[in-house]
Amino acid sequence: MKFPLTETLIAEAKRFELRSACQHCFFWIERQGKCAHDWPDEGQRRWPLDAPDPVTGERPTEVAFCKEFELA
């Protein structure tokens, strides 16, 4: 699910220590660098939410949350 990346969301993610990246998920297989369910990465690996794109260096304008995310 995608949402606009607003200053409010960034502040709340920091305030409440929100975890949503693949690396925080129970289904993330670290040694294989992939999701156990083979879900594609649509920006969920990025952490923190406002981290710049590793290729372009641009700040993202939206954030994606996986429906199957389970906090590890």
Distance bins in CASP14 RR format, pairs under 12 A and 6 or more apart:
PFRMAT RR
TARGET T0000
AUTHOR 0000-0000-0000
RMODE 2
METHOD distances of the structure
MODEL  1
1 20 0 0 0 0 0 1 0 0 0 0 0
1 42 0 0 0 0 1 0 0 0 0 0 0
1 43 0 0 0 0 0 1 0 0 0 0 0
1 44 0 0 0 0 0 1 0 0 0 0 0
1 62 0 0 0 0 0 1 0 0 0 0 0
1 63 0 0 0 0 1 0 0 0 0 0 0
1 64 1 0 0 1 0 0 0 0 0 0 0
1 65 1 0 1 0 0 0 0 0 0 0 0
1 66 0 0 0 0 1 0 0 0 0 0 0
1 67 1 0 0 1 0 0 0 0 0 0 0
1 68 0 0 0 0 0 1 0 0 0 0 0
1 69 0 0 0 0 0 1 0 0 0 0 0
2 9 0 0 0 0 0 1 0 0 0 0 0
2 42 1 0 0 1 0 0 0 0 0 0 0
2 43 0 0 0 0 1 0 0 0 0 0 0
2 44 0 0 0 0 0 1 0 0 0 0 0
2 60 0 0 0 0 0 1 0 0 0 0 0
2 61 0 0 0 0 0 1 0 0 0 0 0
2 62 1 0 1 0 0 0 0 0 0 0 0
2 63 1 0 0 1 0 0 0 0 0 0 0
2 64 1 0 1 0 0 0 0 0 0 0 0
2 65 1 0 0 1 0 0 0 0 0 0 0
2 66 0 0 0 0 0 1 0 0 0 0 0
2 67 0 0 0 0 0 1 0 0 0 0 0
3 9 1 0 0 1 0 0 0 0 0 0 0
3 10 0 0 0 0 0 1 0 0 0 0 0
3 12 0 0 0 0 0 1 0 0 0 0 0
3 13 0 0 0 0 0 1 0 0 0 0 0
3 20 0 0 0 0 0 1 0 0 0 0 0
3 43 0 0 0 0 0 1 0 0 0 0 0
3 49 0 0 0 0 1 0 0 0 0 0 0
3 60 0 0 0 0 0 1 0 0 0 0 0
3 61 0 0 0 0 0 1 0 0 0 0 0
3 62 1 0 0 1 0 0 0 0 0 0 0
3 63 1 0 1 0 0 0 0 0 0 0 0
3 64 1 0 0 1 0 0 0 0 0 0 0
3 65 1 0 0 1 0 0 0 0 0 0 0
4 10 0 0 0 0 0 1 0 0 0 0 0
4 49 0 0 0 0 0 1 0 0 0 0 0
4 60 0 0 0 0 1 0 0 0 0 0 0
4 61 1 0 0 1 0 0 0 0 0 0 0
4 62 1 0 1 0 0 0 0 0 0 0 0
4 63 1 0 0 1 0 0 0 0 0 0 0
4 64 0 0 0 0 0 1 0 0 0 0 0
5 11 0 0 0 0 0 1 0 0 0 0 0
5 12 0 0 0 0 0 1 0 0 0 0 0
5 13 0 0 0 0 1 0 0 0 0 0 0
5 20 0 0 0 0 0 1 0 0 0 0 0
5 43 0 0 0 0 0 1 0 0 0 0 0
5 46 0 0 0 0 0 1 0 0 0 0 0
5 48 0 0 0 0 0 1 0 0 0 0 0
5 49 1 0 0 1 0 0 0 0 0 0 0
5 50 1 0 0 1 0 0 0 0 0 0 0
5 51 0 0 0 0 0 1 0 0 0 0 0
5 52 0 0 0 0 0 1 0 0 0 0 0
5 53 0 0 0 0 0 1 0 0 0 0 0
5 58 0 0 0 0 0 1 0 0 0 0 0
5 59 0 0 0 0 1 0 0 0 0 0 0
5 60 1 0 1 0 0 0 0 0 0 0 0
5 61 1 0 1 0 0 0 0 0 0 0 0
5 62 1 0 1 0 0 0 0 0 0 0 0
5 63 1 0 1 0 0 0 0 0 0 0 0
5 64 0 0 0 0 1 0 0 0 0 0 0
5 65 0 0 0 0 0 1 0 0 0 0 0
6 12 0 0 0 0 1 0 0 0 0 0 0
6 13 0 0 0 0 0 1 0 0 0 0 0
6 49 0 0 0 0 0 1 0 0 0 0 0
6 50 0 0 0 0 0 1 0 0 0 0 0
6 60 0 0 0 0 0 1 0 0 0 0 0
6 61 0 0 0 0 1 0 0 0 0 0 0
6 62 0 0 0 0 1 0 0 0 0 0 0
6 63 0 0 0 0 1 0 0 0 0 0 0
7 13 0 0 0 0 0 1 0 0 0 0 0
7 14 0 0 0 0 0 1 0 0 0 0 0
7 49 0 0 0 0 0 1 0 0 0 0 0
7 50 0 0 0 0 1 0 0 0 0 0 0
7 59 0 0 0 0 0 1 0 0 0 0 0
7 61 0 0 0 0 0 1 0 0 0 0 0
8 14 0 0 0 0 0 1 0 0 0 0 0
8 15 0 0 0 0 0 1 0 0 0 0 0
8 16 0 0 0 0 0 1 0 0 0 0 0
8 49 0 0 0 0 0 1 0 0 0 0 0
8 50 0 0 0 0 0 1 0 0 0 0 0
8 63 0 0 0 0 0 1 0 0 0 0 0
9 15 0 0 0 0 0 1 0 0 0 0 0
9 16 0 0 0 0 0 1 0 0 0 0 0
9 18 0 0 0 0 1 0 0 0 0 0 0
9 20 0 0 0 0 0 1 0 0 0 0 0
9 48 0 0 0 0 0 1 0 0 0 0 0
9 49 1 0 0 1 0 0 0 0 0 0 0
9 50 0 0 0 0 1 0 0 0 0 0 0
9 60 0 0 0 0 0 1 0 0 0 0 0
9 61 0 0 0 0 0 1 0 0 0 0 0
9 62 0 0 0 0 1 0 0 0 0 0 0
9 63 1 0 0 1 0 0 0 0 0 0 0
9 65 0 0 0 0 0 1 0 0 0 0 0
10 16 0 0 0 0 0 1 0 0 0 0 0
10 18 0 0 0 0 1 0 0 0 0 0 0
10 48 1 0 0 1 0 0 0 0 0 0 0
10 49 1 0 1 0 0 0 0 0 0 0 0
10 50 1 0 1 0 0 0 0 0 0 0 0
10 51 0 0 0 0 0 1 0 0 0 0 0
10 59 0 0 0 0 0 1 0 0 0 0 0
10 60 0 0 0 0 0 1 0 0 0 0 0
10 61 0 0 0 0 0 1 0 0 0 0 0
10 63 0 0 0 0 1 0 0 0 0 0 0
11 18 0 0 0 0 0 1 0 0 0 0 0
11 48 0 0 0 0 0 1 0 0 0 0 0
11 49 0 0 0 0 0 1 0 0 0 0 0
11 50 0 0 0 0 0 1 0 0 0 0 0
12 18 1 0 0 1 0 0 0 0 0 0 0
12 20 0 0 0 0 0 1 0 0 0 0 0
12 49 0 0 0 0 1 0 0 0 0 0 0
12 63 0 0 0 0 0 1 0 0 0 0 0
13 19 0 0 0 0 1 0 0 0 0 0 0
13 20 1 0 0 1 0 0 0 0 0 0 0
13 21 0 0 0 0 0 1 0 0 0 0 0
13 24 0 0 0 0 0 1 0 0 0 0 0
13 46 0 0 0 0 0 1 0 0 0 0 0
13 47 0 0 0 0 1 0 0 0 0 0 0
13 48 1 0 0 1 0 0 0 0 0 0 0
13 49 1 0 1 0 0 0 0 0 0 0 0
13 50 0 0 0 0 1 0 0 0 0 0 0
13 51 0 0 0 0 0 1 0 0 0 0 0
13 63 0 0 0 0 1 0 0 0 0 0 0
13 65 0 0 0 0 0 1 0 0 0 0 0
14 47 0 0 0 0 0 1 0 0 0 0 0
14 48 1 0 0 1 0 0 0 0 0 0 0
14 49 0 0 0 0 1 0 0 0 0 0 0
14 50 0 0 0 0 1 0 0 0 0 0 0
17 24 0 0 0 0 0 1 0 0 0 0 0
17 47 0 0 0 0 0 1 0 0 0 0 0
17 48 0 0 0 0 0 1 0 0 0 0 0
17 71 0 0 0 0 0 1 0 0 0 0 0
18 24 0 0 0 0 1 0 0 0 0 0 0
18 47 0 0 0 0 0 1 0 0 0 0 0
18 48 0 0 0 0 1 0 0 0 0 0 0
18 49 1 0 0 1 0 0 0 0 0 0 0
18 50 0 0 0 0 0 1 0 0 0 0 0
18 63 0 0 0 0 0 1 0 0 0 0 0
18 65 0 0 0 0 1 0 0 0 0 0 0
18 69 0 0 0 0 0 1 0 0 0 0 0
18 71 0 0 0 0 0 1 0 0 0 0 0
19 25 0 0 0 0 1 0 0 0 0 0 0
19 26 0 0 0 0 0 1 0 0 0 0 0
19 28 0 0 0 0 0 1 0 0 0 0 0
19 44 0 0 0 0 0 1 0 0 0 0 0
19 47 0 0 0 0 1 0 0 0 0 0 0
19 48 0 0 0 0 0 1 0 0 0 0 0
19 49 0 0 0 0 0 1 0 0 0 0 0
19 65 0 0 0 0 0 1 0 0 0 0 0
19 66 0 0 0 0 0 1 0 0 0 0 0
19 69 0 0 0 0 1 0 0 0 0 0 0
19 70 0 0 0 0 0 1 0 0 0 0 0
19 71 1 0 0 1 0 0 0 0 0 0 0
19 72 0 0 0 0 1 0 0 0 0 0 0
20 28 0 0 0 0 0 1 0 0 0 0 0
20 43 0 0 0 0 0 1 0 0 0 0 0
20 44 1 0 0 1 0 0 0 0 0 0 0
20 45 0 0 0 0 0 1 0 0 0 0 0
20 46 0 0 0 0 1 0 0 0 0 0 0
20 47 1 0 0 1 0 0 0 0 0 0 0
20 48 0 0 0 0 1 0 0 0 0 0 0
20 49 1 0 0 1 0 0 0 0 0 0 0
20 63 1 0 0 1 0 0 0 0 0 0 0
20 64 0 0 0 0 1 0 0 0 0 0 0
20 65 1 0 1 0 0 0 0 0 0 0 0
20 66 1 0 0 1 0 0 0 0 0 0 0
20 67 0 0 0 0 0 1 0 0 0 0 0
20 68 0 0 0 0 0 1 0 0 0 0 0
20 69 1 0 0 1 0 0 0 0 0 0 0
20 70 0 0 0 0 0 1 0 0 0 0 0
20 71 0 0 0 0 1 0 0 0 0 0 0
20 72 0 0 0 0 0 1 0 0 0 0 0
21 28 0 0 0 0 1 0 0 0 0 0 0
21 35 0 0 0 0 0 1 0 0 0 0 0
21 41 0 0 0 0 1 0 0 0 0 0 0
21 42 0 0 0 0 0 1 0 0 0 0 0
21 43 0 0 0 0 1 0 0 0 0 0 0
21 44 1 0 1 0 0 0 0 0 0 0 0
21 45 1 0 1 0 0 0 0 0 0 0 0
21 46 1 0 0 1 0 0 0 0 0 0 0
21 47 1 1 0 0 0 0 0 0 0 0 0
21 48 0 0 0 0 1 0 0 0 0 0 0
21 49 0 0 0 0 1 0 0 0 0 0 0
21 51 0 0 0 0 1 0 0 0 0 0 0
21 63 0 0 0 0 0 1 0 0 0 0 0
21 64 0 0 0 0 0 1 0 0 0 0 0
21 65 0 0 0 0 1 0 0 0 0 0 0
21 66 0 0 0 0 1 0 0 0 0 0 0
21 69 0 0 0 0 1 0 0 0 0 0 0
21 71 0 0 0 0 0 1 0 0 0 0 0
21 72 0 0 0 0 0 1 0 0 0 0 0
22 28 1 0 1 0 0 0 0 0 0 0 0
22 29 0 0 0 0 1 0 0 0 0 0 0
22 30 0 0 0 0 1 0 0 0 0 0 0
22 32 0 0 0 0 0 1 0 0 0 0 0
22 33 0 0 0 0 1 0 0 0 0 0 0
22 34 0 0 0 0 1 0 0 0 0 0 0
22 35 1 0 0 1 0 0 0 0 0 0 0
22 36 0 0 0 0 0 1 0 0 0 0 0
22 37 0 0 0 0 0 1 0 0 0 0 0
22 39 0 0 0 0 1 0 0 0 0 0 0
22 40 0 0 0 0 0 1 0 0 0 0 0
22 41 1 0 0 1 0 0 0 0 0 0 0
22 42 0 0 0 0 0 1 0 0 0 0 0
22 43 0 0 0 0 1 0 0 0 0 0 0
22 44 1 0 1 0 0 0 0 0 0 0 0
22 45 1 0 1 0 0 0 0 0 0 0 0
22 46 0 0 0 0 1 0 0 0 0 0 0
22 47 0 0 0 0 1 0 0 0 0 0 0
22 64 0 0 0 0 0 1 0 0 0 0 0
22 65 0 0 0 0 0 1 0 0 0 0 0
22 66 1 0 0 1 0 0 0 0 0 0 0
22 68 0 0 0 0 0 1 0 0 0 0 0
22 69 0 0 0 0 1 0 0 0 0 0 0
22 70 0 0 0 0 0 1 0 0 0 0 0
22 72 0 0 0 0 0 1 0 0 0 0 0
23 29 0 0 0 0 0 1 0 0 0 0 0
23 30 1 0 0 1 0 0 0 0 0 0 0
23 33 0 0 0 0 1 0 0 0 0 0 0
23 34 0 0 0 0 0 1 0 0 0 0 0
23 35 0 0 0 0 0 1 0 0 0 0 0
23 41 0 0 0 0 0 1 0 0 0 0 0
23 44 0 0 0 0 1 0 0 0 0 0 0
23 45 1 0 0 1 0 0 0 0 0 0 0
23 46 0 0 0 0 0 1 0 0 0 0 0
23 47 1 0 0 1 0 0 0 0 0 0 0
23 48 0 0 0 0 0 1 0 0 0 0 0
23 66 0 0 0 0 0 1 0 0 0 0 0
23 69 0 0 0 0 0 1 0 0 0 0 0
23 71 0 0 0 0 0 1 0 0 0 0 0
23 72 0 0 0 0 1 0 0 0 0 0 0
24 30 0 0 0 0 0 1 0 0 0 0 0
24 44 0 0 0 0 1 0 0 0 0 0 0
24 45 0 0 0 0 0 1 0 0 0 0 0
24 46 0 0 0 0 0 1 0 0 0 0 0
24 47 1 0 0 1 0 0 0 0 0 0 0
24 48 0 0 0 0 0 1 0 0 0 0 0
24 49 0 0 0 0 0 1 0 0 0 0 0
24 65 0 0 0 0 0 1 0 0 0 0 0
24 66 0 0 0 0 0 1 0 0 0 0 0
24 69 1 0 0 1 0 0 0 0 0 0 0
24 70 0 0 0 0 1 0 0 0 0 0 0
24 71 1 0 0 1 0 0 0 0 0 0 0
24 72 1 0 0 1 0 0 0 0 0 0 0
25 33 0 0 0 0 0 1 0 0 0 0 0
25 34 0 0 0 0 0 1 0 0 0 0 0
25 35 1 0 0 1 0 0 0 0 0 0 0
25 36 0 0 0 0 1 0 0 0 0 0 0
25 37 0 0 0 0 1 0 0 0 0 0 0
25 39 0 0 0 0 1 0 0 0 0 0 0
25 41 0 0 0 0 0 1 0 0 0 0 0
25 44 0 0 0 0 1 0 0 0 0 0 0
25 45 0 0 0 0 0 1 0 0 0 0 0
25 47 0 0 0 0 0 1 0 0 0 0 0
25 65 0 0 0 0 0 1 0 0 0 0 0
25 66 1 0 0 1 0 0 0 0 0 0 0
25 67 0 0 0 0 0 1 0 0 0 0 0
25 68 1 0 0 1 0 0 0 0 0 0 0
25 69 1 0 1 0 0 0 0 0 0 0 0
25 70 1 0 0 1 0 0 0 0 0 0 0
25 71 1 0 0 1 0 0 0 0 0 0 0
25 72 1 0 0 1 0 0 0 0 0 0 0
26 35 0 0 0 0 0 1 0 0 0 0 0
26 36 0 0 0 0 1 0 0 0 0 0 0
26 37 0 0 0 0 0 1 0 0 0 0 0
26 66 0 0 0 0 0 1 0 0 0 0 0
26 68 0 0 0 0 1 0 0 0 0 0 0
26 69 0 0 0 0 1 0 0 0 0 0 0
26 70 1 1 0 0 0 0 0 0 0 0 0
26 71 1 0 0 1 0 0 0 0 0 0 0
26 72 1 0 1 0 0 0 0 0 0 0 0
27 33 0 0 0 0 0 1 0 0 0 0 0
27 34 0 0 0 0 1 0 0 0 0 0 0
27 35 1 0 1 0 0 0 0 0 0 0 0
27 36 1 0 1 0 0 0 0 0 0 0 0
27 37 1 0 1 0 0 0 0 0 0 0 0
27 38 0 0 0 0 1 0 0 0 0 0 0
27 39 0 0 0 0 1 0 0 0 0 0 0
27 44 0 0 0 0 0 1 0 0 0 0 0
27 66 0 0 0 0 1 0 0 0 0 0 0
27 67 0 0 0 0 0 1 0 0 0 0 0
27 68 1 0 0 1 0 0 0 0 0 0 0
27 69 1 0 0 1 0 0 0 0 0 0 0
27 70 1 0 0 1 0 0 0 0 0 0 0
27 71 0 0 0 0 0 1 0 0 0 0 0
27 72 0 0 0 0 1 0 0 0 0 0 0
28 34 1 0 0 1 0 0 0 0 0 0 0
28 35 1 0 0 1 0 0 0 0 0 0 0
28 36 1 0 0 1 0 0 0 0 0 0 0
28 37 0 0 0 0 0 1 0 0 0 0 0
28 38 0 0 0 0 0 1 0 0 0 0 0
28 39 0 0 0 0 0 1 0 0 0 0 0
28 41 0 0 0 0 0 1 0 0 0 0 0
28 44 0 0 0 0 1 0 0 0 0 0 0
28 45 0 0 0 0 1 0 0 0 0 0 0
28 47 0 0 0 0 0 1 0 0 0 0 0
28 66 0 0 0 0 0 1 0 0 0 0 0
28 68 0 0 0 0 0 1 0 0 0 0 0
28 69 0 0 0 0 1 0 0 0 0 0 0
28 70 0 0 0 0 1 0 0 0 0 0 0
28 71 0 0 0 0 0 1 0 0 0 0 0
28 72 1 0 0 1 0 0 0 0 0 0 0
29 35 1 0 0 1 0 0 0 0 0 0 0
29 36 1 0 1 0 0 0 0 0 0 0 0
29 37 0 0 0 0 0 1 0 0 0 0 0
29 38 0 0 0 0 0 1 0 0 0 0 0
29 39 0 0 0 0 0 1 0 0 0 0 0
29 72 0 0 0 0 0 1 0 0 0 0 0
30 36 0 0 0 0 0 1 0 0 0 0 0
30 45 0 0 0 0 0 1 0 0 0 0 0
30 72 0 0 0 0 0 1 0 0 0 0 0
32 38 0 0 0 0 0 1 0 0 0 0 0
33 41 0 0 0 0 1 0 0 0 0 0 0
33 45 0 0 0 0 1 0 0 0 0 0 0
34 40 0 0 0 0 1 0 0 0 0 0 0
34 41 0 0 0 0 1 0 0 0 0 0 0
34 44 0 0 0 0 0 1 0 0 0 0 0
34 45 0 0 0 0 0 1 0 0 0 0 0
35 41 1 0 0 1 0 0 0 0 0 0 0
35 42 0 0 0 0 0 1 0 0 0 0 0
35 44 0 0 0 0 1 0 0 0 0 0 0
35 45 0 0 0 0 1 0 0 0 0 0 0
35 66 0 0 0 0 1 0 0 0 0 0 0
35 67 0 0 0 0 0 1 0 0 0 0 0
35 68 0 0 0 0 1 0 0 0 0 0 0
35 69 0 0 0 0 1 0 0 0 0 0 0
35 70 0 0 0 0 0 1 0 0 0 0 0
36 66 0 0 0 0 0 1 0 0 0 0 0
36 68 0 0 0 0 1 0 0 0 0 0 0
36 70 0 0 0 0 0 1 0 0 0 0 0
36 72 0 0 0 0 0 1 0 0 0 0 0
37 66 0 0 0 0 1 0 0 0 0 0 0
37 67 0 0 0 0 0 1 0 0 0 0 0
37 68 1 0 0 1 0 0 0 0 0 0 0
37 69 0 0 0 0 0 1 0 0 0 0 0
37 70 0 0 0 0 0 1 0 0 0 0 0
38 68 0 0 0 0 0 1 0 0 0 0 0
39 45 0 0 0 0 0 1 0 0 0 0 0
39 64 0 0 0 0 0 1 0 0 0 0 0
39 65 0 0 0 0 0 1 0 0 0 0 0
39 66 1 0 0 1 0 0 0 0 0 0 0
39 67 0 0 0 0 1 0 0 0 0 0 0
39 68 1 0 0 1 0 0 0 0 0 0 0
39 69 0 0 0 0 1 0 0 0 0 0 0
40 64 0 0 0 0 0 1 0 0 0 0 0
40 66 0 0 0 0 1 0 0 0 0 0 0
41 47 0 0 0 0 0 1 0 0 0 0 0
41 54 0 0 0 0 0 1 0 0 0 0 0
41 64 0 0 0 0 1 0 0 0 0 0 0
41 66 0 0 0 0 1 0 0 0 0 0 0
42 60 0 0 0 0 0 1 0 0 0 0 0
42 62 0 0 0 0 1 0 0 0 0 0 0
42 63 0 0 0 0 1 0 0 0 0 0 0
42 64 1 0 1 0 0 0 0 0 0 0 0
42 65 0 0 0 0 1 0 0 0 0 0 0
42 66 0 0 0 0 1 0 0 0 0 0 0
42 67 0 0 0 0 0 1 0 0 0 0 0
43 49 0 0 0 0 1 0 0 0 0 0 0
43 51 0 0 0 0 1 0 0 0 0 0 0
43 53 0 0 0 0 1 0 0 0 0 0 0
43 54 0 0 0 0 0 1 0 0 0 0 0
43 55 0 0 0 0 0 1 0 0 0 0 0
43 60 1 0 0 1 0 0 0 0 0 0 0
43 61 0 0 0 0 0 1 0 0 0 0 0
43 62 0 0 0 0 1 0 0 0 0 0 0
43 63 1 0 0 1 0 0 0 0 0 0 0
43 64 1 0 1 0 0 0 0 0 0 0 0
43 65 0 0 0 0 1 0 0 0 0 0 0
43 66 0 0 0 0 1 0 0 0 0 0 0
44 51 0 0 0 0 0 1 0 0 0 0 0
44 60 0 0 0 0 0 1 0 0 0 0 0
44 62 0 0 0 0 0 1 0 0 0 0 0
44 63 0 0 0 0 1 0 0 0 0 0 0
44 64 1 0 1 0 0 0 0 0 0 0 0
44 65 1 0 0 1 0 0 0 0 0 0 0
44 66 1 0 1 0 0 0 0 0 0 0 0
44 67 0 0 0 0 0 1 0 0 0 0 0
44 68 0 0 0 0 0 1 0 0 0 0 0
44 69 1 0 0 1 0 0 0 0 0 0 0
45 51 0 0 0 0 1 0 0 0 0 0 0
45 53 0 0 0 0 0 1 0 0 0 0 0
45 54 0 0 0 0 1 0 0 0 0 0 0
45 60 0 0 0 0 0 1 0 0 0 0 0
45 63 0 0 0 0 0 1 0 0 0 0 0
45 64 0 0 0 0 1 0 0 0 0 0 0
45 66 0 0 0 0 0 1 0 0 0 0 0
46 52 0 0 0 0 1 0 0 0 0 0 0
46 53 1 0 0 1 0 0 0 0 0 0 0
46 54 0 0 0 0 1 0 0 0 0 0 0
46 55 0 0 0 0 0 1 0 0 0 0 0
46 57 0 0 0 0 0 1 0 0 0 0 0
46 58 0 0 0 0 0 1 0 0 0 0 0
46 59 0 0 0 0 0 1 0 0 0 0 0
46 60 1 0 0 1 0 0 0 0 0 0 0
46 62 0 0 0 0 0 1 0 0 0 0 0
46 63 0 0 0 0 1 0 0 0 0 0 0
46 64 0 0 0 0 1 0 0 0 0 0 0
46 65 0 0 0 0 0 1 0 0 0 0 0
47 54 0 0 0 0 0 1 0 0 0 0 0
47 60 0 0 0 0 0 1 0 0 0 0 0
47 63 0 0 0 0 0 1 0 0 0 0 0
48 59 0 0 0 0 0 1 0 0 0 0 0
48 60 0 0 0 0 0 1 0 0 0 0 0
48 63 0 0 0 0 0 1 0 0 0 0 0
49 59 0 0 0 0 0 1 0 0 0 0 0
49 60 1 0 0 1 0 0 0 0 0 0 0
49 61 0 0 0 0 0 1 0 0 0 0 0
49 62 0 0 0 0 1 0 0 0 0 0 0
49 63 1 0 1 0 0 0 0 0 0 0 0
49 64 0 0 0 0 1 0 0 0 0 0 0
49 65 0 0 0 0 1 0 0 0 0 0 0
50 57 0 0 0 0 0 1 0 0 0 0 0
50 58 0 0 0 0 0 1 0 0 0 0 0
50 59 1 0 0 1 0 0 0 0 0 0 0
50 60 1 0 0 1 0 0 0 0 0 0 0
50 61 0 0 0 0 0 1 0 0 0 0 0
50 62 0 0 0 0 0 1 0 0 0 0 0
50 63 0 0 0 0 1 0 0 0 0 0 0
51 57 0 0 0 0 1 0 0 0 0 0 0
51 58 0 0 0 0 0 1 0 0 0 0 0
51 59 0 0 0 0 1 0 0 0 0 0 0
51 60 1 0 0 1 0 0 0 0 0 0 0
51 63 0 0 0 0 0 1 0 0 0 0 0
52 58 1 0 0 1 0 0 0 0 0 0 0
52 59 1 0 1 0 0 0 0 0 0 0 0
52 60 1 0 0 1 0 0 0 0 0 0 0
52 61 0 0 0 0 0 1 0 0 0 0 0
53 59 1 0 0 1 0 0 0 0 0 0 0
53 60 1 0 0 1 0 0 0 0 0 0 0
53 61 0 0 0 0 0 1 0 0 0 0 0
53 62 0 0 0 0 0 1 0 0 0 0 0
54 60 0 0 0 0 0 1 0 0 0 0 0
END
